[in-house]
Amino acid sequence: MSTQSKGRNKKYEAVEKALIAQRDELSARINSRLGDVYIDREPDDEAALASDSASKDMAVATLERERRTLEQIEAALARIKKGEYGICASCEEPIPDARLKALPWARVCVRCAERASRGNGLAAD
């Protein structure tokens, strides 16, 4: 590992600790919410069925959003270990600290994220 990578890893120690804490909390929350999706009982009437269905749909959407965030956190932790954290995956320029503070798992700089979202309709974090 180069001296630059070691220095970069040291610079992001606090970010790594925060991401690990966020990952652990998110994992626990996802696991506790799985019960919201898998309900064994049958609702007694149509209104209860509709309400139950809407609740399940919302729980599934929340779980999916949290699962994607968890994946992004895991990827950011891997980049920290490799010494690649804070470098734009697109242009390879440093990602500004303000962006990393706002979105610690960001893998591209604001300019590249905007370019990607305008170019093909996909939102790049």
Buried (B, 14 or more C-beta within 10 A) or exposed (E): EEEEEEEBBEEBEEBBEEBEEBBEEBBEEBEEBEEBBEEEEEEEEEEEEEEBEEEBEEBEEBBEEBEEBBEBBBBBBEBBEEBBBBBBBBEEEEBBEEBBEEBBBBBBBBEBBEBBEEEEEEEBB
